[in-house]
Amino acid sequence: MPKPRHLWAALTLLFPLVTAADRLNVGLGELDYPPFYFVEDDELRGAAVEIAEHVADSLDYDLEYHRFPWARVQYFLRIGQIDMVILYFKTEERARDVVYTDAPHLFESSYLAVPKHLNVEFDGDLRDLADFSFLAVRGYWHGEQFDQADYLNKIPVNNEAELLKSLATRRNFIGVGNKPALSLYAEELGVRDKIRFLTPPIDRGPNYIAFSKAHPDADTLAAEFTAALEDFMKTEDYRAILDKYNFD
């Protein structure tokens, strides 16, 4: 099993980050994103963390985590201030800045969340909901249907907490996000009974590990992690992680 990852800092502010030959700086959002990554008993846990740790350990790399607002994670990845991310969708825009592993290690489903009192149903066609305004956290990807839906009024927000507070207090708003993450934050904010989720999900997207193209060994790292990841995904340990966090 990989060594436990203690949360040594909730938010890294000091620069430059120093990278030893066997150490990789990993960027994570400042807010927990269960079941992918979250803090429990002062340790960083979650499916993405545990998979990344297994793979990194097999390659003798030490992963050091640094947490920022998500937009800053992407900026630091672009300029090489961090080396990698362990949970990243593929888009043309992002591909300009990173080298992805060849295979996805996790899949993420995006759901629509609405105020509980709102009388609305969903059959999978976003055009039927064009009269509503949509709240989505900046920098997150929710599939081509949502990304290309120029007919929707999309309002970016900074984090899940802001999305949920707006959703719980305003009418005719629809939130977009990962269901387990939104459910957890809704519980913490005391608004879980004020929202409900529509089915089906609007997207089930593959997540990858990705390395900053500003890193001199980005291509080599991606190739190494791809090979090790493909081996790990054949094991019972990988299946146990998926089962532990309720992934399909």
N, C-alpha and C positions, 0 to 999 in steps of 0.2 A: 504494500500500500504506500502511496506517496506520503511524505511528511506533512503534518498539519500546517496550514498557512495562518499564522497569527496576524491579526490586523495591526501592524506597527504604526500606521498613520491613516486617519480617515481621509485626509486630504494633503497631498504633497504640494508644497509651495516653493521649495528651494531648488535652484537650478545652478549649474547644469546637473543632470542626473549622471552619475558615474557608472559606466558599464564595464564590468570585468569580462574577460574572454568567455567565461562560462555562465554569465549572468545576462538575463534579458529583462528589460523594463516593460511591464505590461500595463496598458491603460485600461481602466474600468470607469464606468460612470460613477459619479459621487453618490448616487442613490442606489440602494439595493434593487436588484432586478431578478427576484425569484421566479422560477426555480433555477435560473442560470447562474447567478451569483448573489450572495447576501451574507450578512454578518450574523453569526449566532454564537453566543458564549465567547465573544471577542475573537472568533476565528472566521476567516473567509471560507464559505462553503458554496455548494451549488454544483449543478451538472457540468457547466462549462469549466469551472475551476478544477474539479476533480479529474475531468478528462485531460485538460491541459497539463495538470501536474503529473499524471501517469506518463504521458508522452514525453514531457520534458525530463522527467527522472530517467526514462529509458535512454535518453540521449545525453545525460549528464549535464543538463542545463538547470540553473537555478532561476526561478521566476520571481521577480520582485514587483509588487503591485503598487500602482499609483492611481489615486481616484480624483477625478475632476468632473465638472459639468460635461455632459456628453459632447457638446459642440467643441469644447476645448480638447477633449480626447482626440477628436478627429483632426483638429488643427495640429496638435503635437505629433500625431502620427504622420501627418503630411510633411512636417519639417524635420522629422527624425528625432524629436525630443523624447519620444517613447519608441520602443522597438517593434511592438506588436500589440495586437488585440486578440482576444480569444473567443469573440462572438461578433461576427460581421457578415452582413448580407452582401451579395455581389451586386454592384451596379456599375454602369459605365463610368460614372463620375468617380466613384471610389477606386475603380481599377487604375485610375491615373496615378494614385498615390501608394498603392499597396501591391504586394504579391501574395496571392491566396494559396492555401493548400489545395490540392487537386480534389479532395473529397470533403463533403460536409460532415460534421460530426454530430450536429443536432438540428432539429427542425422546430421552427417556431410558428405558432398559429396566431393570427391577428383577429380580434373580435371587435364588434361594435358594442359599446356600452351606452345605455340611455337612462335618463331619470325614470324611476319606477312608475311614476304616474303617467308617463308619456305613452299615449296609445299609438304604438307603431309596431309593425312587423317587418320582417325582412326575408326575401326569397332568394337572395344572392345577387340581385341587380341593384347596384348603387344608384342608378338613374331614378329609381322609385323614391329615393330619399333626397332628391336634389333641393327640396324646400328647406332642409335643415342645414345648420352650420356644424362643421366637424372640427373637433379638437384633437390634435395629435402632437406628441412630443417632438421637438426639433431633432432632426438627424436620424429618426427611426424610419425604417422601411416597412411598408405594409402591403407589398405586392404591386404588380403592374396595374391592376384594375384601379386601385386607389390612387397610385402615383400619377396615372394618366387621366384621371377624372377631372379635367379642367372645368367641368360644369358644376363642381362642388365648391362651396365656400369653405375653405380650409383655414383654420386659425391655429398657428403654431403656439405651443406653450413650452415652458422650460423643463417641466418634469411631471411625473404622474400625480403628485400631490396637487399641483396647480390645476391639472386637468380634472381631477375628481371634485375639487372644491367648486369649480365652475359648473361641472355637470350636476352637482347636488343642489345648486342654488338658482340655476337658470332653466328656462323652458326652451324647447326646440333646439337643444344642443345634443350632439352625438359624439361620444368619445371613441377613439381608436387605440387599441393597445393589446398587449399580451394579457390574457385572462388571469393567470395565477398572480402576476405582478399587480395588476389593478385591484384584484380581490384583496390581496394582502394590505395594500396601502389604504383601501377603503375601510378595512377593519380597524387599522390604526387611527384613521381619522374619524371613526365613528359614523361613517356614511354608507356602510355596506348595505343596510336595509333601504337605502334611497336609490339604488341603481340596480339594473338587471342587464344581462347580456343577451344579445340577439344571436340566433343561429340561422344559417351556417356561418363559420368563420369566413372572412373575406380573403384570407391568404394562409397558406401553409408553406413557409419559405425555409430553404436550407441556410444554415449558419456555418461559417468557415472560421478557421484561424487565419490571420493575415499579418504580414510583416511590412514595415515601412520601407518603401523603395529608397528612402534616404539612408537606410542601413547598408553598409558596403557588402554584406553577405546575405542580402535579402533572398536572392534566388536559391542559394545553398540552404538557408534555413527552411524555406518553404519546401524544398525537396526532401530534406531530412525529416521534417515534421510530417510530411505526407506519408512517407514510407512507414514511420513509426506509428502514425495514427491508423493507417490501414491494417497494420498488424494488431494493434490494440483493439480495434473494432471487431475482431474475430474472437475475442476472449469473453469468458464469463464475467470478468470484472467490468467490462464495458456494459454488458447487458444488465448487470446489477445496478449500475449508476442510472441507466434509463428507467429501470423498475423503481428505484428508490425515489426518483423525482417525477414519476408518473408520465413519462414520455412514451409515445407509441413505439 
